[in-house]
């Protein structure tokens, strides 16, 4: 049998490798505290679970690919309340099956014929935008995210000739894995370049509601969002990762293209999930409580890391801490040393060449587990 060579190029998905290492460690009888996967362990609010149960029909039909109008309205209302940006629920928003599938498949929407077949992604980064682009046949260029530049890509280093070849540019702020936040001026500059060079600025904003100081801006807030595409999800905001409910907001032209593509994929949440999602988008109290729980865990772990002599870089938002590894160690070596003692973190190298020298700690264990990990860290280092 013949399979696409891209599968061999990518190899095993990095977080599958991480999960395998975690299970092997647990099988040796070591108690494991898992900060590796960004999979929220917070309980989904009772009112959301009750809404799912109340909406379960006797017969569950295929959901329409454009989603329920009432959900599109709830998303549009949330965007306007959160960012002060009016969104047309009929023509500028489409619900998605979480954001991962929408991000992966988005490269299939655009024309990637040469010479405009280049997709720009970050390094280190969530790997799905790059993988989606590669499977769609695009050429990919990675833009380094360095601590010296605040974990923002150096836009000035991209030549005019390169911009002319770009079809999609992916950004993700608040950022996974570094926890960095981008200023609105950053989005404004990229949106101007997107119009000038006729590419789409794709902004993954999955962590927009996990912050601890000022509220992060959105690419939706730029003066001209004609070429802007924003992805968001309830996975982190409302601790609903398994419910698979997110959205894309963009211009009518982009949403019309998605409406043509998505019936082929059939990837809109079941209607009982959509009905519960309406309630989630329209409630902010549970989001505030979630932020405070992450704040408490963040304070415990940041203090323990400091006492252990480890430096936290970036990390202004999200539930990630981006930690510089001790001098003379690699990200995988340091992660392995922690894992042998029961603390799971993600090596930065799993997320790209420029992730080397760091590990990522996802603050998803319970508050009690964070306390246990803090004590363990101080004994180890």
Secondary structure, 3 states (H helix, E strand, C coil): CCCCHHHHHHCCCHHHHHHHHHHHHHHCCCCCEECCCCCCCCCCCHHHHHHHHHHCCCCCCCCCCCCCHHHHHHHHHHHHHHHCCCCCCCCCEEEECCCHHHHHHHHHCCCCCCCCCEEEEEECCCCHHHHHHHHCCCEEEEEECCHHHCCCCCHHHCCHHHHHHEEEEEEECCCCCCCCCCCHHHHHHHHHHHHHHCCEEEEECCCCCCECCCCCCCHHHCCCCCCEEEEEEHHHHCCCHHHCCEEEECCHHHHHHHHHHHHHHCCCCCHHHHHHHHHHHCCCHHHHHHHHHHHHHHHHHHHHHHHCCCEEECCCECCEEEEECCCCCCHHHHHHHHHCCCEECEEHHHHCHHHCCEEEEECCCCHHHHHHHHHHHHHHC
